[in-house]
Amino acid sequence: MARVRSPNRDKAFEIYKEYNGNIANREIAKILDISEKTISGWKAKDKWNEKLNGVLQKEIRSTPKEKRNKGGQIGNKNATGPPGNKNAVTTGEFLILWKKMN
């Protein structure tokens, strides 16, 4: 069962609003006689800055994953060359084994 929300949480936000956000967490903690860490936790979880400024926007990505093209960059010339090139061969072992099989 969840704990009951502290009434000091709402009081702390009201104090923050009265000062238009120009008050330190330490000062709010002194007024309400609670821990400064508690105030900072409430401030982060309840997003006091966004509420005070009226900004409640979701983060929107410019290009969704579904629309992205897979693969390398357009015009990338790495590992390309004339047919039959050996750019992908890093050591000679595979080339030697492949020639023996053919």
PyMOL commands that place a pseudoatom at each C-alpha (Angstrom):
pseudoatom trace, name=CA, resn=MET, resi=1, chain=A, elem=C, hetatm=0, pos=[0.000, 0.000, 0.000]
pseudoatom trace, name=CA, resn=ALA, resi=2, chain=A, elem=C, hetatm=0, pos=[1.370, 3.405, -0.948]
pseudoatom trace, name=CA, resn=ARG, resi=3, chain=A, elem=C, hetatm=0, pos=[2.125, 6.088, 1.593]
pseudoatom trace, name=CA, resn=VAL, resi=4, chain=A, elem=C, hetatm=0, pos=[-0.116, 9.099, 1.937]
pseudoatom trace, name=CA, resn=ARG, resi=5, chain=A, elem=C, hetatm=0, pos=[1.214, 12.206, 0.200]
pseudoatom trace, name=CA, resn=SER, resi=6, chain=A, elem=C, hetatm=0, pos=[2.753, 14.636, 2.657]
pseudoatom trace, name=CA, resn=PRO, resi=7, chain=A, elem=C, hetatm=0, pos=[0.837, 17.917, 3.064]
pseudoatom trace, name=CA, resn=ASN, resi=8, chain=A, elem=C, hetatm=0, pos=[4.223, 19.646, 3.324]
pseudoatom trace, name=CA, resn=ARG, resi=9, chain=A, elem=C, hetatm=0, pos=[4.853, 18.721, -0.304]
pseudoatom trace, name=CA, resn=ASP, resi=10, chain=A, elem=C, hetatm=0, pos=[2.089, 21.032, -1.500]
pseudoatom trace, name=CA, resn=LYS, resi=11, chain=A, elem=C, hetatm=0, pos=[3.112, 23.716, 0.988]
pseudoatom trace, name=CA, resn=ALA, resi=12, chain=A, elem=C, hetatm=0, pos=[6.675, 23.578, -0.308]
pseudoatom trace, name=CA, resn=PHE, resi=13, chain=A, elem=C, hetatm=0, pos=[5.488, 24.105, -3.885]
pseudoatom trace, name=CA, resn=GLU, resi=14, chain=A, elem=C, hetatm=0, pos=[3.304, 27.035, -2.796]
pseudoatom trace, name=CA, resn=ILE, resi=15, chain=A, elem=C, hetatm=0, pos=[6.317, 28.657, -1.128]
pseudoatom trace, name=CA, resn=TYR, resi=16, chain=A, elem=C, hetatm=0, pos=[8.329, 28.049, -4.303]
pseudoatom trace, name=CA, resn=LYS, resi=17, chain=A, elem=C, hetatm=0, pos=[5.567, 29.708, -6.364]
pseudoatom trace, name=CA, resn=GLU, resi=18, chain=A, elem=C, hetatm=0, pos=[5.372, 32.722, -4.033]
pseudoatom trace, name=CA, resn=TYR, resi=19, chain=A, elem=C, hetatm=0, pos=[9.050, 33.435, -4.626]
pseudoatom trace, name=CA, resn=ASN, resi=20, chain=A, elem=C, hetatm=0, pos=[8.725, 32.720, -8.395]
pseudoatom trace, name=CA, resn=GLY, resi=21, chain=A, elem=C, hetatm=0, pos=[11.377, 30.008, -8.099]
pseudoatom trace, name=CA, resn=ASN, resi=22, chain=A, elem=C, hetatm=0, pos=[13.965, 32.410, -6.659]
pseudoatom trace, name=CA, resn=ILE, resi=23, chain=A, elem=C, hetatm=0, pos=[14.334, 30.588, -3.361]
pseudoatom trace, name=CA, resn=ALA, resi=24, chain=A, elem=C, hetatm=0, pos=[16.828, 27.893, -2.437]
pseudoatom trace, name=CA, resn=ASN, resi=25, chain=A, elem=C, hetatm=0, pos=[15.740, 24.443, -1.349]
pseudoatom trace, name=CA, resn=ARG, resi=26, chain=A, elem=C, hetatm=0, pos=[17.560, 25.086, 1.911]
pseudoatom trace, name=CA, resn=GLU, resi=27, chain=A, elem=C, hetatm=0, pos=[15.287, 28.051, 2.703]
pseudoatom trace, name=CA, resn=ILE, resi=28, chain=A, elem=C, hetatm=0, pos=[12.119, 26.069, 1.992]
pseudoatom trace, name=CA, resn=ALA, resi=29, chain=A, elem=C, hetatm=0, pos=[13.446, 23.262, 4.193]
pseudoatom trace, name=CA, resn=LYS, resi=30, chain=A, elem=C, hetatm=0, pos=[14.068, 25.712, 7.048]
pseudoatom trace, name=CA, resn=ILE, resi=31, chain=A, elem=C, hetatm=0, pos=[10.552, 27.147, 6.765]
pseudoatom trace, name=CA, resn=LEU, resi=32, chain=A, elem=C, hetatm=0, pos=[8.891, 23.716, 6.843]
pseudoatom trace, name=CA, resn=ASP, resi=33, chain=A, elem=C, hetatm=0, pos=[11.472, 22.136, 9.202]
pseudoatom trace, name=CA, resn=ILE, resi=34, chain=A, elem=C, hetatm=0, pos=[12.229, 19.171, 6.928]
pseudoatom trace, name=CA, resn=SER, resi=35, chain=A, elem=C, hetatm=0, pos=[15.284, 17.847, 5.093]
pseudoatom trace, name=CA, resn=GLU, resi=36, chain=A, elem=C, hetatm=0, pos=[16.764, 19.775, 2.173]
pseudoatom trace, name=CA, resn=LYS, resi=37, chain=A, elem=C, hetatm=0, pos=[17.124, 16.492, 0.245]
pseudoatom trace, name=CA, resn=THR, resi=38, chain=A, elem=C, hetatm=0, pos=[13.400, 15.897, 0.608]
pseudoatom trace, name=CA, resn=ILE, resi=39, chain=A, elem=C, hetatm=0, pos=[12.676, 19.267, -0.984]
pseudoatom trace, name=CA, resn=SER, resi=40, chain=A, elem=C, hetatm=0, pos=[15.058, 18.577, -3.875]
pseudoatom trace, name=CA, resn=GLY, resi=41, chain=A, elem=C, hetatm=0, pos=[13.402, 15.190, -4.459]
pseudoatom trace, name=CA, resn=TRP, resi=42, chain=A, elem=C, hetatm=0, pos=[9.939, 16.732, -4.545]
pseudoatom trace, name=CA, resn=LYS, resi=43, chain=A, elem=C, hetatm=0, pos=[11.174, 19.478, -6.851]
pseudoatom trace, name=CA, resn=ALA, resi=44, chain=A, elem=C, hetatm=0, pos=[12.557, 16.947, -9.341]
pseudoatom trace, name=CA, resn=LYS, resi=45, chain=A, elem=C, hetatm=0, pos=[9.667, 14.475, -9.195]
pseudoatom trace, name=CA, resn=ASP, resi=46, chain=A, elem=C, hetatm=0, pos=[6.908, 17.078, -9.439]
pseudoatom trace, name=CA, resn=LYS, resi=47, chain=A, elem=C, hetatm=0, pos=[8.821, 19.168, -12.031]
pseudoatom trace, name=CA, resn=TRP, resi=48, chain=A, elem=C, hetatm=0, pos=[8.323, 22.471, -10.256]
pseudoatom trace, name=CA, resn=ASN, resi=49, chain=A, elem=C, hetatm=0, pos=[10.313, 24.468, -12.818]
pseudoatom trace, name=CA, resn=GLU, resi=50, chain=A, elem=C, hetatm=0, pos=[8.118, 23.292, -15.702]
pseudoatom trace, name=CA, resn=LYS, resi=51, chain=A, elem=C, hetatm=0, pos=[4.928, 23.962, -13.740]
pseudoatom trace, name=CA, resn=LEU, resi=52, chain=A, elem=C, hetatm=0, pos=[6.106, 27.423, -12.776]
pseudoatom trace, name=CA, resn=ASN, resi=53, chain=A, elem=C, hetatm=0, pos=[7.072, 28.355, -16.336]
pseudoatom trace, name=CA, resn=GLY, resi=54, chain=A, elem=C, hetatm=0, pos=[4.039, 26.693, -17.890]
pseudoatom trace, name=CA, resn=VAL, resi=55, chain=A, elem=C, hetatm=0, pos=[6.141, 24.448, -20.117]
pseudoatom trace, name=CA, resn=LEU, resi=56, chain=A, elem=C, hetatm=0, pos=[4.721, 20.947, -20.322]
pseudoatom trace, name=CA, resn=GLN, resi=57, chain=A, elem=C, hetatm=0, pos=[6.017, 19.532, -23.597]
pseudoatom trace, name=CA, resn=LYS, resi=58, chain=A, elem=C, hetatm=0, pos=[6.939, 16.028, -24.517]
pseudoatom trace, name=CA, resn=GLU, resi=59, chain=A, elem=C, hetatm=0, pos=[10.309, 15.357, -26.072]
pseudoatom trace, name=CA, resn=ILE, resi=60, chain=A, elem=C, hetatm=0, pos=[9.718, 14.820, -29.778]
pseudoatom trace, name=CA, resn=ARG, resi=61, chain=A, elem=C, hetatm=0, pos=[12.338, 13.250, -31.988]
pseudoatom trace, name=CA, resn=SER, resi=62, chain=A, elem=C, hetatm=0, pos=[12.870, 14.792, -35.386]
pseudoatom trace, name=CA, resn=THR, resi=63, chain=A, elem=C, hetatm=0, pos=[12.984, 11.435, -37.202]
pseudoatom trace, name=CA, resn=PRO, resi=64, chain=A, elem=C, hetatm=0, pos=[11.132, 8.422, -35.820]
pseudoatom trace, name=CA, resn=LYS, resi=65, chain=A, elem=C, hetatm=0, pos=[12.926, 5.083, -35.908]
pseudoatom trace, name=CA, resn=GLU, resi=66, chain=A, elem=C, hetatm=0, pos=[10.497, 3.654, -38.454]
pseudoatom trace, name=CA, resn=LYS, resi=67, chain=A, elem=C, hetatm=0, pos=[11.393, 6.271, -41.058]
pseudoatom trace, name=CA, resn=ARG, resi=68, chain=A, elem=C, hetatm=0, pos=[15.170, 6.015, -40.770]
pseudoatom trace, name=CA, resn=ASN, resi=69, chain=A, elem=C, hetatm=0, pos=[17.092, 4.386, -43.589]
pseudoatom trace, name=CA, resn=LYS, resi=70, chain=A, elem=C, hetatm=0, pos=[19.344, 1.562, -42.524]
pseudoatom trace, name=CA, resn=GLY, resi=71, chain=A, elem=C, hetatm=0, pos=[22.926, 1.198, -43.642]
pseudoatom trace, name=CA, resn=GLY, resi=72, chain=A, elem=C, hetatm=0, pos=[25.825, 3.552, -44.173]
pseudoatom trace, name=CA, resn=GLN, resi=73, chain=A, elem=C, hetatm=0, pos=[25.764, 7.179, -45.121]
pseudoatom trace, name=CA, resn=ILE, resi=74, chain=A, elem=C, hetatm=0, pos=[24.823, 8.151, -48.635]
pseudoatom trace, name=CA, resn=GLY, resi=75, chain=A, elem=C, hetatm=0, pos=[27.908, 8.411, -50.822]
pseudoatom trace, name=CA, resn=ASN, resi=76, chain=A, elem=C, hetatm=0, pos=[30.153, 6.358, -48.509]
pseudoatom trace, name=CA, resn=LYS, resi=77, chain=A, elem=C, hetatm=0, pos=[32.932, 4.763, -50.574]
pseudoatom trace, name=CA, resn=ASN, resi=78, chain=A, elem=C, hetatm=0, pos=[34.508, 2.584, -47.871]
pseudoatom trace, name=CA, resn=ALA, resi=79, chain=A, elem=C, hetatm=0, pos=[35.215, -1.029, -48.857]
pseudoatom trace, name=CA, resn=THR, resi=80, chain=A, elem=C, hetatm=0, pos=[34.183, -0.472, -52.460]
pseudoatom trace, name=CA, resn=GLY, resi=81, chain=A, elem=C, hetatm=0, pos=[36.248, -0.933, -55.525]
pseudoatom trace, name=CA, resn=PRO, resi=82, chain=A, elem=C, hetatm=0, pos=[36.404, -2.870, -58.758]
pseudoatom trace, name=CA, resn=PRO, resi=83, chain=A, elem=C, hetatm=0, pos=[34.825, -6.335, -58.834]
pseudoatom trace, name=CA, resn=GLY, resi=84, chain=A, elem=C, hetatm=0, pos=[37.074, -8.973, -57.322]
pseudoatom trace, name=CA, resn=ASN, resi=85, chain=A, elem=C, hetatm=0, pos=[38.893, -6.593, -54.993]
pseudoatom trace, name=CA, resn=LYS, resi=86, chain=A, elem=C, hetatm=0, pos=[40.280, -7.789, -51.676]
pseudoatom trace, name=CA, resn=ASN, resi=87, chain=A, elem=C, hetatm=0, pos=[39.198, -4.919, -49.423]
pseudoatom trace, name=CA, resn=ALA, resi=88, chain=A, elem=C, hetatm=0, pos=[37.325, -7.249, -47.070]
pseudoatom trace, name=CA, resn=VAL, resi=89, chain=A, elem=C, hetatm=0, pos=[40.276, -9.639, -46.685]
pseudoatom trace, name=CA, resn=THR, resi=90, chain=A, elem=C, hetatm=0, pos=[42.254, -8.661, -43.584]
pseudoatom trace, name=CA, resn=THR, resi=91, chain=A, elem=C, hetatm=0, pos=[44.432, -11.736, -43.397]
pseudoatom trace, name=CA, resn=GLY, resi=92, chain=A, elem=C, hetatm=0, pos=[45.477, -14.102, -46.138]
pseudoatom trace, name=CA, resn=GLU, resi=93, chain=A, elem=C, hetatm=0, pos=[44.196, -17.295, -44.483]
pseudoatom trace, name=CA, resn=PHE, resi=94, chain=A, elem=C, hetatm=0, pos=[40.648, -17.077, -45.787]
pseudoatom trace, name=CA, resn=LEU, resi=95, chain=A, elem=C, hetatm=0, pos=[41.812, -16.233, -49.306]
pseudoatom trace, name=CA, resn=ILE, resi=96, chain=A, elem=C, hetatm=0, pos=[44.209, -19.185, -49.371]
pseudoatom trace, name=CA, resn=LEU, resi=97, chain=A, elem=C, hetatm=0, pos=[41.567, -21.631, -48.067]
pseudoatom trace, name=CA, resn=TRP, resi=98, chain=A, elem=C, hetatm=0, pos=[38.972, -20.325, -50.509]
pseudoatom trace, name=CA, resn=LYS, resi=99, chain=A, elem=C, hetatm=0, pos=[41.323, -20.781, -53.488]
pseudoatom trace, name=CA, resn=LYS, resi=100, chain=A, elem=C, hetatm=0, pos=[42.145, -24.368, -52.425]
pseudoatom trace, name=CA, resn=MET, resi=101, chain=A, elem=C, hetatm=0, pos=[38.434, -25.274, -52.379]
pseudoatom trace, name=CA, resn=ASN, resi=102, chain=A, elem=C, hetatm=0, pos=[37.853, -23.978, -55.884]
for i in range(1, 102): cmd.bond("trace and resi %d" % i, "trace and resi %d" % (i + 1))
show_as sticks, trace
zoom trace
